[in-house]
Amino acid sequence: MLILLILLMLSGCSGAGGFFKGNTKTIETYNFRQGTDALSMQFIEGMPPSQVFIGTDFSTGLKIKNMGAYDIDGNAELSISVPDASAFSFKQGNKEQFIMKGKSLYIKEGEENVIIFPMKALCFPGYAEQIVRNYTRKIKATACYYYETTANADLCIDTRKFLRAEKEKPECQMRDMTLSGGQGGPVGVSRISPTVIPQSTEEVTVQLAISIDKLKGADHNIFHPDSGCTDPQQLNRVQVSVEMGGEPLQCRPSEIQLKERQSVSMICEKKVNPSLGAFLSPVTVNMRYYVQQTQLKDITVEPPPLEYGNTVNCAALSGAQPAS
């Protein structure tokens, strides 16, 4: 009876609805901290159309996707702007907040979304006087969002590099580490150079020279993490914090000023006992900043075709909400 009872229990566990599903697949993880993109942003085909007539409705739409390794969970806005506010109107405003998860250890792709801005073409400057017969301008999409990049590396730290006896062999070799390809954001670490400075027989200073780069071009502006995207005085300023073995290092400066196509270095230090010898230590560099990026698309506004009378009541159209 006991054997029969055990067999019945095993049968129930493995069947449909049992508490053991029998799925033995291992969970797949990904190296998600790679790449130089944060937000991918592109106009949807036909939104806006390349050509519209005065007085017609149309929509401007963008597909956005978080390509990086950080969740955009607030302080993020997508807006549409036009050169002449009197030539277009927005039916539901020209700004939209968004939240999007990025890549993670178990997720290969970040979230994506579509944002639509309903618009209307108005009488463009020069139309009433028949000075201008068509009007081509660029609609600009601008995204502003807070972002972070984290770089991780395992470095050999040799506290006895200059104190070791000639025949004594270290457990690992201290050398520079180059990081290429980015860490999942438009700002990233390109090199970490460790060195050890003896202070006494009981104390050495571990020093890390960390090189940080802006990894995207002129269509990506980087701002201080406390400023948003509006203050030109805060352009290219990034806050940085560094940990080694889970403990914070003293860095100078703690904020860096990025340069185009050129690395910027900072020095981080920690005092340790040389008796530690040579060991591998995890180093984490966290960079905090705002990103402003833009995308442009041409649109041409023309008078209505002749078969529709080619007349427009511009005064009536001007009562619509103007673009801002």
GUDREN-850799 format. One line per field, with one value per residue: x, y, z of N, C-alpha, C in turn. Coordinates in nm, 2 decimals. Example, Ala and Ser with C-alpha at 12.3 -4.5 7.8 and 13.67 -1.06 7.14 Angstrom:
n.c1 <- (1.32|1.28)
n.c2 <- (-0.57|-0.22)
n.c3 <- (0.78|0.71)
ca.c1 <- (1.23|1.37)
ca.c2 <- (-0.45|-0.11)
ca.c3 <- (0.78|0.71)
c.c1 <- (1.32|1.29)
c.c2 <- (-0.33|0.00)
c.c3 <- (0.78|0.79)
//
This chain:
n.c1 <- (0.08|0.20|0.39|0.23|0.09|0.30|0.37|0.13|0.14|0.38|0.29|0.08|0.23|0.37|0.19|-0.05|-0.13|-0.01|0.22|0.48|0.63|0.82|1.00|1.31|1.48|1.76|1.80|1.85|2.11|2.23|2.49|2.42|2.52|2.64|2.72|2.64|2.41|2.13|1.84|1.66|1.52|1.29|1.11|0.79|0.70|0.55|0.44|0.52|0.35|0.52|0.42|0.16|-0.17|-0.28|-0.49|-0.55|-0.57|-0.31|-0.08|0.21|0.43|0.63|0.86|0.99|1.26|1.41|1.73|1.94|2.11|1.97|1.68|1.44|1.26|1.12|1.12|1.14|1.08|0.92|0.91|0.76|0.86|0.83|0.96|0.82|0.57|0.31|0.24|0.15|-0.06|-0.12|-0.32|-0.35|-0.15|0.21|0.39|0.50|0.51|0.72|0.79|1.02|1.15|1.49|1.75|1.83|1.97|1.83|1.68|1.68|1.61|1.52|1.22|0.98|0.79|0.52|0.46|0.22|0.14|-0.13|-0.18|-0.23|-0.23|-0.17|-0.22|0.07|0.35|0.35|0.17|-0.09|-0.03|0.05|0.32|0.47|0.44|0.47|0.57|0.84|0.96|1.15|1.04|1.10|1.19|1.24|1.40|1.42|1.58|1.66|1.95|2.17|2.49|2.67|2.98|3.16|3.44|3.69|3.98|4.33|4.49|4.78|4.92|5.17|5.35|5.58|5.71|5.77|5.98|6.24|6.22|5.97|5.65|5.36|5.01|4.85|4.88|4.92|4.77|4.68|4.33|4.14|3.83|3.60|3.34|3.13|2.90|2.63|2.51|2.52|2.74|3.05|3.30|3.64|3.89|4.07|4.33|4.53|4.74|4.99|5.08|5.34|5.31|5.40|5.55|5.32|5.11|4.96|4.87|4.61|4.55|4.34|4.32|4.08|3.93|3.69|3.44|3.24|3.02|2.85|2.74|2.69|2.41|2.34|2.32|2.47|2.39|2.42|2.32|2.14|2.02|1.84|1.76|1.80|1.98|2.25|2.49|2.54|2.61|2.76|2.84|2.90|2.81|3.01|3.07|3.27|3.34|3.53|3.57|3.32|3.33|3.33|3.54|3.76|3.73|3.87|3.82|3.48|3.29|3.28|3.39|3.28|3.44|3.44|3.51|3.73|3.90|3.83|3.99|3.98|4.09|4.09|4.11|4.22|4.32|4.51|4.62|4.94|4.98|4.78|4.86|4.86|4.56|4.24|3.99|3.66|3.56|3.35|3.21|3.00|2.80|2.62|2.36|2.19|2.02|1.99|1.84|1.79|1.58|1.51|1.27|1.16|0.88|0.64|0.41|0.14|-0.08|-0.44|-0.54|-0.64|-0.89|-1.03|-1.10|-0.89|-0.88|-0.85|-0.97|-0.80|-0.82|-1.01|-0.88|-0.67|-0.77|-0.72|-0.53|-0.21|0.12|0.39)
n.c2 <- (-0.12|0.12|0.16|0.18|0.42|0.61|0.59|0.69|0.95|1.05|1.03|1.22|1.45|1.49|1.51|1.70|2.01|1.95|2.02|2.01|2.09|1.99|2.13|2.18|2.36|2.59|2.92|3.18|3.41|3.75|3.96|4.25|4.51|4.67|4.84|5.16|5.31|5.47|5.58|5.48|5.66|5.73|5.87|5.76|5.59|5.80|5.97|6.26|6.30|6.36|6.57|6.80|6.97|7.30|7.35|7.08|6.79|6.60|6.36|6.34|6.10|5.89|5.62|5.49|5.34|5.18|5.12|5.08|5.00|5.08|5.17|5.39|5.56|5.78|6.15|6.20|6.31|6.35|6.57|6.78|7.02|7.31|7.53|7.78|7.88|7.97|7.83|7.57|7.36|7.20|6.94|6.81|6.90|6.93|6.77|6.48|6.26|5.98|5.63|5.37|5.05|4.93|4.71|4.41|4.17|3.94|4.01|4.06|4.27|4.61|4.80|4.92|5.19|5.37|5.70|5.94|6.25|6.44|6.68|6.99|7.16|7.50|7.83|7.92|8.15|8.42|8.31|8.43|8.67|8.57|8.54|8.32|8.00|7.73|7.56|7.45|7.29|7.18|6.94|6.89|6.65|6.61|6.45|6.43|6.30|6.14|5.95|5.66|5.52|5.22|5.08|4.78|4.61|4.37|4.41|4.36|4.42|4.51|4.53|4.51|4.57|4.73|4.66|4.40|4.11|4.00|3.74|3.67|3.59|3.74|3.69|3.78|3.98|4.32|4.55|4.78|4.82|4.80|4.91|4.86|4.95|5.05|5.07|5.03|5.28|5.64|5.76|5.65|5.43|5.41|5.33|5.19|5.25|5.11|5.18|5.16|5.34|5.36|5.45|5.40|5.13|5.02|5.11|5.17|5.36|5.29|5.37|5.47|5.55|5.68|5.67|5.85|5.87|6.06|5.89|5.92|6.12|6.47|6.49|6.41|6.55|6.60|6.65|6.79|6.58|6.70|6.91|6.88|6.94|7.20|7.41|7.57|7.60|7.38|7.18|6.88|6.79|6.55|6.34|6.13|5.82|5.59|5.26|5.02|4.68|4.70|4.92|5.28|5.50|5.78|6.04|6.26|6.49|6.48|6.53|6.54|6.71|6.65|6.60|6.65|6.37|6.30|6.16|6.20|6.22|6.09|6.07|5.82|5.72|5.50|5.41|5.13|4.83|4.70|4.43|4.29|4.20|4.07|4.08|4.01|4.25|4.37|4.65|4.92|5.17|5.44|5.65|5.94|6.13|6.37|6.32|6.47|6.44|6.46|6.45|6.50|6.59|6.65|6.85|6.95|7.21|7.30|7.50|7.43|7.20|7.32|7.23|7.23|7.49|7.64|7.83|7.95|7.99|8.17|8.32|8.18|7.94|8.02|8.03|7.79|7.60|7.72|7.60|7.53)
n.c3 <- (0.00|0.08|-0.12|-0.35|-0.28|-0.30|-0.57|-0.68|-0.59|-0.72|-0.98|-0.99|-0.94|-1.18|-1.38|-1.58|-1.44|-1.20|-0.93|-1.01|-1.30|-1.46|-1.62|-1.71|-1.82|-1.84|-1.71|-1.92|-1.95|-2.03|-2.17|-2.10|-2.06|-2.29|-2.59|-2.74|-2.75|-2.61|-2.62|-2.90|-3.18|-3.42|-3.70|-3.79|-4.09|-4.33|-4.14|-4.02|-4.34|-4.65|-4.79|-4.75|-4.76|-4.71|-4.43|-4.39|-4.18|-4.02|-3.89|-3.67|-3.60|-3.39|-3.34|-3.06|-2.87|-2.60|-2.61|-2.44|-2.12|-1.90|-1.71|-1.82|-1.62|-1.55|-1.56|-1.83|-2.16|-2.47|-2.74|-3.00|-3.24|-3.45|-3.71|-3.77|-3.57|-3.64|-3.87|-3.82|-3.62|-3.30|-3.20|-2.96|-2.79|-2.79|-2.65|-2.47|-2.20|-2.12|-2.03|-2.01|-2.00|-2.00|-2.14|-1.96|-1.73|-1.79|-2.00|-2.34|-2.51|-2.49|-2.39|-2.63|-2.80|-2.94|-3.02|-3.09|-3.25|-3.32|-3.58|-3.76|-4.07|-4.12|-4.27|-4.42|-4.36|-4.59|-4.77|-4.79|-4.92|-5.16|-5.20|-5.14|-5.27|-5.20|-4.91|-4.73|-4.45|-4.16|-3.94|-3.60|-3.38|-3.03|-2.77|-2.42|-2.15|-1.84|-1.76|-1.69|-1.69|-1.63|-1.57|-1.54|-1.41|-1.35|-1.18|-1.14|-0.84|-0.70|-0.41|-0.32|-0.51|-0.54|-0.31|-0.30|-0.26|-0.48|-0.57|-0.51|-0.62|-0.77|-0.73|-0.94|-1.23|-1.24|-1.46|-1.72|-1.82|-2.10|-2.22|-2.47|-2.71|-2.55|-2.27|-2.27|-2.31|-2.40|-2.29|-2.17|-2.02|-2.12|-2.05|-1.77|-1.55|-1.33|-1.04|-0.78|-0.50|-0.28|0.07|0.33|0.52|0.61|0.47|0.16|-0.13|-0.34|-0.67|-0.93|-1.26|-1.46|-1.77|-1.95|-2.20|-2.44|-2.64|-2.85|-3.14|-3.26|-3.25|-3.01|-2.70|-2.39|-2.05|-1.72|-1.44|-1.27|-1.40|-1.62|-1.96|-2.05|-1.97|-2.09|-1.96|-1.82|-2.00|-2.12|-1.87|-1.63|-1.36|-1.16|-0.98|-0.80|-0.71|-0.54|-0.48|-0.36|-0.19|-0.16|-0.36|-0.33|-0.55|-0.79|-1.04|-0.90|-1.08|-1.43|-1.73|-2.03|-2.35|-2.71|-2.91|-2.76|-2.48|-2.13|-1.82|-1.48|-1.14|-0.90|-0.56|-0.29|0.03|0.14|0.32|0.26|0.31|0.19|-0.05|-0.39|-0.57|-0.72|-0.78|-0.79|-0.98|-1.00|-1.20|-1.21|-1.40|-1.43|-1.59|-1.81|-2.13|-2.44|-2.74|-3.10|-3.39|-3.73|-3.99|-4.31|-4.43|-4.66|-4.72|-4.90|-5.11|-5.15|-5.42|-5.75|-5.83|-5.60|-5.56|-5.46|-5.26|-4.93|-4.60|-4.41|-4.18|-4.03|-3.99|-3.83|-3.58|-3.46|-3.22|-3.19|-3.29|-3.06)
ca.c1 <- (0.00|0.28|0.46|0.12|0.07|0.41|0.35|0.02|0.19|0.47|0.21|0.01|0.32|0.43|0.08|-0.10|-0.19|0.07|0.31|0.61|0.60|0.92|1.08|1.45|1.56|1.83|1.77|1.96|2.14|2.29|2.57|2.34|2.59|2.72|2.66|2.65|2.28|2.03|1.71|1.64|1.41|1.27|0.98|0.71|0.68|0.43|0.39|0.43|0.36|0.62|0.34|0.02|-0.23|-0.33|-0.62|-0.57|-0.52|-0.22|-0.01|0.35|0.45|0.77|0.88|1.11|1.30|1.52|1.84|2.05|2.11|1.91|1.54|1.39|1.14|1.07|1.20|1.16|0.98|0.94|0.84|0.77|0.86|0.84|1.03|0.72|0.45|0.19|0.21|0.10|-0.12|-0.12|-0.46|-0.35|-0.03|0.33|0.48|0.45|0.60|0.73|0.86|1.06|1.25|1.60|1.80|1.87|2.04|1.75|1.60|1.77|1.57|1.44|1.08|0.96|0.66|0.49|0.39|0.15|0.10|-0.22|-0.15|-0.31|-0.15|-0.23|-0.17|0.21|0.39|0.37|0.07|-0.19|0.02|0.09|0.46|0.52|0.34|0.48|0.65|0.91|1.03|1.18|0.98|1.20|1.15|1.34|1.38|1.51|1.56|1.77|2.01|2.29|2.58|2.75|3.09|3.21|3.56|3.77|4.12|4.43|4.55|4.90|4.96|5.32|5.42|5.71|5.77|5.79|6.11|6.26|6.18|5.83|5.56|5.23|4.89|4.80|4.96|4.85|4.78|4.56|4.22|4.06|3.69|3.55|3.21|3.03|2.84|2.48|2.47|2.61|2.86|3.11|3.44|3.72|4.02|4.10|4.47|4.56|4.87|5.00|5.18|5.37|5.31|5.48|5.54|5.19|5.00|4.98|4.75|4.56|4.50|4.28|4.30|3.96|3.90|3.55|3.42|3.11|3.03|2.76|2.77|2.63|2.27|2.32|2.38|2.48|2.38|2.44|2.20|2.04|1.98|1.75|1.82|1.78|2.08|2.38|2.61|2.55|2.64|2.87|2.88|2.86|2.85|3.07|3.11|3.35|3.36|3.63|3.53|3.20|3.36|3.35|3.67|3.77|3.76|3.88|3.70|3.37|3.21|3.38|3.34|3.31|3.50|3.40|3.61|3.85|3.87|3.85|4.03|3.96|4.17|4.02|4.21|4.19|4.44|4.50|4.74|5.02|4.98|4.68|4.93|4.80|4.43|4.14|3.89|3.56|3.55|3.22|3.20|2.86|2.79|2.48|2.35|2.07|2.05|1.89|1.87|1.70|1.56|1.45|1.21|1.10|0.74|0.60|0.27|0.10|-0.22|-0.52|-0.55|-0.73|-1.03|-1.10|-1.12|-0.76|-0.90|-0.84|-1.01|-0.69|-0.87|-1.08|-0.78|-0.58|-0.83|-0.67|-0.42|-0.08|0.23|0.47)
ca.c2 <- (0.00|0.24|0.18|0.23|0.56|0.68|0.59|0.78|1.09|1.09|1.05|1.34|1.56|1.51|1.53|1.84|2.07|1.92|2.13|2.00|2.10|1.91|2.22|2.18|2.46|2.68|3.06|3.23|3.55|3.82|4.07|4.36|4.63|4.69|4.93|5.31|5.37|5.48|5.58|5.49|5.74|5.75|5.90|5.65|5.62|5.87|6.05|6.32|6.28|6.45|6.68|6.82|7.09|7.39|7.32|6.94|6.72|6.49|6.32|6.31|5.98|5.84|5.50|5.50|5.21|5.19|5.03|5.08|4.92|5.16|5.19|5.53|5.54|5.92|6.26|6.17|6.38|6.37|6.69|6.81|7.16|7.35|7.67|7.88|7.83|8.00|7.74|7.44|7.36|7.07|6.92|6.76|6.94|6.88|6.71|6.36|6.19|5.83|5.54|5.26|4.96|4.90|4.57|4.37|4.04|3.83|4.06|4.10|4.39|4.71|4.83|5.02|5.25|5.46|5.82|6.01|6.39|6.49|6.82|7.05|7.26|7.63|7.92|7.95|8.29|8.45|8.25|8.52|8.77|8.49|8.55|8.18|7.90|7.61|7.59|7.33|7.31|7.06|6.91|6.84|6.57|6.62|6.36|6.47|6.20|6.10|5.81|5.62|5.41|5.15|5.00|4.69|4.54|4.30|4.45|4.31|4.52|4.45|4.63|4.49|4.58|4.80|4.62|4.26|4.06|3.97|3.60|3.66|3.60|3.79|3.61|3.83|4.09|4.45|4.61|4.86|4.75|4.88|4.87|4.91|4.92|5.11|4.99|5.04|5.42|5.73|5.79|5.52|5.42|5.35|5.27|5.20|5.22|5.10|5.19|5.16|5.44|5.33|5.55|5.35|4.98|4.97|5.18|5.21|5.42|5.24|5.48|5.43|5.66|5.63|5.76|5.85|5.93|6.07|5.79|5.96|6.25|6.60|6.48|6.37|6.64|6.55|6.76|6.75|6.51|6.78|7.03|6.87|6.96|7.34|7.50|7.55|7.60|7.24|7.10|6.79|6.77|6.41|6.30|5.99|5.76|5.47|5.17|4.90|4.58|4.74|5.04|5.40|5.56|5.93|6.07|6.40|6.55|6.39|6.56|6.56|6.78|6.57|6.66|6.57|6.28|6.30|6.10|6.28|6.13|6.13|5.99|5.78|5.66|5.43|5.36|4.99|4.77|4.62|4.29|4.22|4.14|4.09|4.02|4.06|4.33|4.43|4.79|4.97|5.31|5.48|5.78|5.99|6.25|6.38|6.31|6.54|6.40|6.52|6.39|6.60|6.54|6.76|6.84|7.06|7.25|7.36|7.54|7.32|7.19|7.41|7.17|7.26|7.63|7.71|7.93|7.90|8.10|8.17|8.37|8.07|7.84|8.08|8.01|7.67|7.61|7.73|7.52|7.60)
ca.c3 <- (0.00|0.08|-0.25|-0.43|-0.25|-0.35|-0.71|-0.71|-0.57|-0.83|-1.11|-0.98|-0.95|-1.31|-1.47|-1.60|-1.32|-1.08|-0.88|-1.07|-1.44|-1.54|-1.71|-1.66|-1.90|-1.76|-1.73|-2.01|-1.91|-2.14|-2.14|-2.14|-2.05|-2.40|-2.69|-2.71|-2.76|-2.50|-2.69|-3.05|-3.21|-3.56|-3.75|-3.86|-4.24|-4.36|-4.02|-4.11|-4.48|-4.71|-4.85|-4.70|-4.81|-4.60|-4.38|-4.37|-4.06|-4.03|-3.76|-3.67|-3.51|-3.37|-3.27|-2.97|-2.81|-2.51|-2.65|-2.34|-2.01|-1.79|-1.72|-1.82|-1.53|-1.51|-1.61|-1.98|-2.24|-2.62|-2.79|-3.15|-3.27|-3.59|-3.71|-3.76|-3.50|-3.71|-3.99|-3.78|-3.48|-3.24|-3.15|-2.82|-2.74|-2.86|-2.55|-2.42|-2.11|-2.15|-1.94|-2.09|-1.95|-2.08|-2.13|-1.83|-1.72|-1.84|-2.12|-2.45|-2.58|-2.41|-2.44|-2.74|-2.79|-3.05|-2.98|-3.21|-3.23|-3.42|-3.61|-3.87|-4.15|-4.13|-4.37|-4.39|-4.39|-4.73|-4.85|-4.82|-5.02|-5.27|-5.22|-5.13|-5.32|-5.11|-4.78|-4.68|-4.33|-4.09|-3.81|-3.51|-3.26|-2.93|-2.65|-2.31|-2.05|-1.74|-1.79|-1.62|-1.74|-1.53|-1.62|-1.44|-1.45|-1.25|-1.19|-1.05|-0.76|-0.64|-0.31|-0.29|-0.64|-0.52|-0.19|-0.30|-0.28|-0.62|-0.60|-0.47|-0.74|-0.74|-0.77|-1.06|-1.29|-1.25|-1.59|-1.77|-1.88|-2.21|-2.24|-2.59|-2.75|-2.46|-2.16|-2.27|-2.30|-2.49|-2.21|-2.12|-1.97|-2.23|-2.00|-1.63|-1.53|-1.18|-0.99|-0.63|-0.45|-0.14|0.17|0.44|0.53|0.66|0.40|0.02|-0.20|-0.47|-0.76|-1.06|-1.36|-1.53|-1.89|-1.98|-2.33|-2.50|-2.74|-2.96|-3.21|-3.23|-3.23|-2.87|-2.61|-2.25|-1.95|-1.58|-1.40|-1.19|-1.47|-1.73|-2.09|-2.09|-1.92|-2.17|-1.87|-1.77|-2.11|-2.12|-1.74|-1.59|-1.23|-1.16|-0.86|-0.83|-0.60|-0.56|-0.38|-0.29|-0.11|-0.25|-0.37|-0.33|-0.68|-0.83|-0.99|-0.89|-1.20|-1.54|-1.84|-2.15|-2.47|-2.83|-2.97|-2.67|-2.35|-2.01|-1.71|-1.34|-1.05|-0.78|-0.47|-0.17|0.11|0.19|0.38|0.17|0.34|0.11|-0.17|-0.52|-0.56|-0.81|-0.72|-0.88|-0.99|-1.06|-1.24|-1.24|-1.46|-1.43|-1.68|-1.90|-2.27|-2.53|-2.88|-3.19|-3.52|-3.82|-4.11|-4.40|-4.46|-4.75|-4.71|-5.03|-5.12|-5.20|-5.56|-5.82|-5.83|-5.47|-5.55|-5.43|-5.16|-4.79|-4.50|-4.32|-4.05|-3.96|-3.95|-3.73|-3.45|-3.40|-3.12|-3.26|-3.24|-2.96)
c.c1 <- (0.09|0.35|0.35|0.09|0.18|0.40|0.24|0.07|0.28|0.39|0.14|0.10|0.36|0.32|0.04|-0.17|-0.11|0.16|0.45|0.59|0.71|1.00|1.22|1.54|1.63|1.79|1.88|1.98|2.22|2.39|2.50|2.41|2.69|2.65|2.67|2.52|2.21|1.89|1.72|1.52|1.40|1.13|0.92|0.69|0.54|0.37|0.51|0.45|0.46|0.55|0.20|-0.04|-0.28|-0.47|-0.65|-0.51|-0.41|-0.16|0.14|0.37|0.59|0.77|1.01|1.13|1.42|1.62|1.95|2.02|2.06|1.76|1.51|1.25|1.08|1.16|1.24|1.05|1.02|0.85|0.86|0.77|0.88|0.90|0.93|0.59|0.32|0.15|0.15|0.03|-0.12|-0.26|-0.46|-0.21|0.09|0.43|0.42|0.55|0.61|0.82|0.90|1.17|1.36|1.64|1.84|1.93|1.96|1.67|1.69|1.74|1.49|1.30|1.08|0.81|0.65|0.41|0.34|0.11|0.01|-0.19|-0.24|-0.22|-0.23|-0.17|-0.02|0.24|0.41|0.26|-0.04|-0.15|0.07|0.24|0.52|0.41|0.35|0.58|0.71|0.99|1.06|1.11|1.08|1.14|1.27|1.30|1.47|1.48|1.69|1.82|2.13|2.36|2.66|2.85|3.14|3.34|3.63|3.92|4.21|4.49|4.66|4.96|5.11|5.40|5.56|5.77|5.81|5.94|6.12|6.21|6.03|5.74|5.42|5.12|4.84|4.89|4.87|4.87|4.66|4.46|4.15|3.92|3.64|3.41|3.10|2.98|2.69|2.43|2.56|2.73|2.92|3.26|3.52|3.85|4.02|4.25|4.50|4.71|4.87|5.11|5.21|5.37|5.40|5.48|5.41|5.07|5.05|4.85|4.72|4.50|4.46|4.26|4.19|3.93|3.76|3.53|3.27|3.12|2.93|2.79|2.69|2.48|2.23|2.39|2.37|2.48|2.40|2.31|2.10|1.98|1.87|1.83|1.82|1.89|2.21|2.50|2.63|2.58|2.76|2.92|2.82|2.90|2.90|3.10|3.17|3.36|3.46|3.60|3.41|3.21|3.39|3.49|3.66|3.81|3.78|3.90|3.59|3.27|3.31|3.31|3.38|3.37|3.46|3.53|3.74|3.81|3.90|3.88|4.00|4.05|4.09|4.12|4.14|4.31|4.41|4.63|4.81|5.02|4.87|4.74|4.86|4.66|4.34|4.03|3.79|3.56|3.43|3.23|3.06|2.86|2.65|2.47|2.22|2.11|1.94|1.93|1.76|1.69|1.48|1.38|1.14|0.96|0.71|0.45|0.24|-0.05|-0.31|-0.52|-0.65|-0.87|-1.10|-1.12|-0.99|-0.78|-0.91|-0.88|-0.90|-0.73|-0.93|-0.98|-0.69|-0.64|-0.79|-0.55|-0.29|0.02|0.32|0.61)
c.c2 <- (0.13|0.27|0.23|0.37|0.65|0.70|0.69|0.92|1.14|1.11|1.18|1.46|1.59|1.53|1.68|1.89|2.04|2.03|2.12|1.99|2.03|2.00|2.24|2.28|2.56|2.82|3.12|3.38|3.62|3.93|4.20|4.50|4.64|4.78|5.07|5.38|5.37|5.46|5.58|5.56|5.76|5.78|5.78|5.69|5.69|5.96|6.13|6.28|6.39|6.58|6.68|6.95|7.17|7.35|7.17|6.89|6.62|6.46|6.30|6.20|5.94|5.71|5.51|5.36|5.23|5.08|5.01|4.99|4.99|5.18|5.34|5.52|5.68|6.02|6.24|6.23|6.38|6.48|6.71|6.97|7.19|7.49|7.78|7.83|7.86|7.91|7.61|7.46|7.22|7.05|6.88|6.79|6.87|6.82|6.58|6.30|6.04|5.76|5.42|5.18|4.94|4.75|4.54|4.23|3.93|3.88|4.12|4.24|4.48|4.73|4.93|5.07|5.34|5.58|5.90|6.15|6.43|6.64|6.87|7.16|7.38|7.71|7.96|8.10|8.31|8.40|8.35|8.63|8.70|8.51|8.41|8.09|7.77|7.64|7.46|7.36|7.18|7.05|6.84|6.77|6.57|6.53|6.41|6.37|6.18|5.96|5.79|5.51|5.35|5.06|4.91|4.62|4.48|4.33|4.38|4.43|4.46|4.55|4.62|4.50|4.63|4.75|4.47|4.22|4.01|3.84|3.58|3.68|3.64|3.69|3.65|3.94|4.22|4.52|4.69|4.77|4.84|4.82|4.94|4.88|4.98|5.01|5.00|5.19|5.51|5.79|5.67|5.53|5.35|5.28|5.29|5.16|5.22|5.12|5.19|5.25|5.41|5.46|5.52|5.19|4.93|5.03|5.21|5.28|5.35|5.35|5.43|5.55|5.61|5.73|5.74|5.93|5.96|5.99|5.82|6.09|6.37|6.59|6.43|6.47|6.59|6.66|6.70|6.69|6.59|6.90|7.01|6.90|7.11|7.44|7.48|7.55|7.46|7.14|7.01|6.76|6.63|6.39|6.15|5.95|5.63|5.39|5.06|4.81|4.62|4.86|5.16|5.45|5.71|5.97|6.22|6.41|6.45|6.42|6.59|6.64|6.71|6.66|6.58|6.50|6.29|6.25|6.21|6.19|6.19|6.03|5.95|5.70|5.59|5.39|5.22|4.95|4.69|4.47|4.21|4.16|4.17|4.02|4.08|4.13|4.38|4.58|4.83|5.12|5.35|5.62|5.82|6.12|6.26|6.37|6.39|6.50|6.44|6.44|6.49|6.53|6.65|6.74|6.97|7.09|7.33|7.41|7.43|7.32|7.28|7.36|7.19|7.41|7.71|7.83|7.88|8.02|8.09|8.22|8.26|7.97|7.89|8.06|7.88|7.69|7.61|7.63|7.60|7.54)
c.c3 <- (0.00|-0.05|-0.35|-0.41|-0.31|-0.50|-0.76|-0.70|-0.68|-0.96|-1.10|-0.99|-1.09|-1.41|-1.49|-1.47|-1.19|-1.04|-0.94|-1.22|-1.53|-1.63|-1.65|-1.74|-1.80|-1.80|-1.81|-1.97|-2.03|-2.09|-2.18|-2.13|-2.17|-2.50|-2.65|-2.72|-2.63|-2.57|-2.84|-3.08|-3.36|-3.60|-3.82|-4.00|-4.26|-4.25|-3.97|-4.26|-4.54|-4.76|-4.79|-4.76|-4.69|-4.56|-4.35|-4.24|-4.10|-3.90|-3.78|-3.56|-3.50|-3.30|-3.19|-2.90|-2.72|-2.54|-2.55|-2.22|-1.88|-1.81|-1.72|-1.74|-1.48|-1.56|-1.75|-2.06|-2.39|-2.66|-2.94|-3.16|-3.41|-3.60|-3.70|-3.70|-3.56|-3.82|-3.95|-3.64|-3.43|-3.17|-3.00|-2.75|-2.81|-2.77|-2.49|-2.32|-2.15|-2.04|-2.02|-2.02|-2.05|-2.08|-1.99|-1.84|-1.79|-1.96|-2.22|-2.51|-2.48|-2.47|-2.55|-2.73|-2.91|-2.99|-3.10|-3.16|-3.34|-3.45|-3.72|-3.94|-4.16|-4.25|-4.33|-4.42|-4.54|-4.82|-4.89|-4.92|-5.15|-5.31|-5.23|-5.18|-5.25|-5.01|-4.73|-4.56|-4.26|-3.96|-3.73|-3.40|-3.16|-2.81|-2.55|-2.20|-1.96|-1.77|-1.71|-1.70|-1.63|-1.60|-1.51|-1.49|-1.33|-1.27|-1.09|-0.97|-0.68|-0.54|-0.27|-0.41|-0.62|-0.39|-0.19|-0.33|-0.43|-0.66|-0.57|-0.59|-0.70|-0.79|-0.90|-1.11|-1.30|-1.38|-1.62|-1.83|-1.98|-2.22|-2.37|-2.62|-2.66|-2.36|-2.15|-2.26|-2.38|-2.41|-2.15|-2.08|-2.09|-2.17|-1.85|-1.61|-1.38|-1.15|-0.84|-0.59|-0.30|-0.05|0.29|0.43|0.56|0.58|0.26|-0.03|-0.33|-0.55|-0.89|-1.14|-1.46|-1.65|-1.93|-2.11|-2.36|-2.63|-2.86|-3.02|-3.17|-3.21|-3.09|-2.78|-2.47|-2.16|-1.81|-1.53|-1.32|-1.27|-1.58|-1.86|-2.14|-2.06|-2.00|-2.08|-1.81|-1.88|-2.09|-1.97|-1.69|-1.45|-1.23|-1.01|-0.89|-0.70|-0.64|-0.45|-0.29|-0.20|-0.20|-0.24|-0.37|-0.47|-0.70|-0.98|-0.98|-1.01|-1.31|-1.65|-1.97|-2.27|-2.59|-2.88|-2.89|-2.53|-2.24|-1.89|-1.57|-1.26|-0.93|-0.69|-0.35|-0.10|0.16|0.25|0.28|0.19|0.26|-0.01|-0.30|-0.52|-0.67|-0.74|-0.82|-0.87|-1.06|-1.08|-1.28|-1.29|-1.48|-1.51|-1.74|-2.04|-2.34|-2.67|-2.97|-3.32|-3.60|-3.94|-4.18|-4.42|-4.55|-4.74|-4.84|-5.03|-5.18|-5.36|-5.62|-5.82|-5.70|-5.45|-5.51|-5.34|-5.02|-4.70|-4.39|-4.18|-3.96|-3.91|-3.83|-3.59|-3.38|-3.31|-3.20|-3.21|-3.15|-2.97)
//
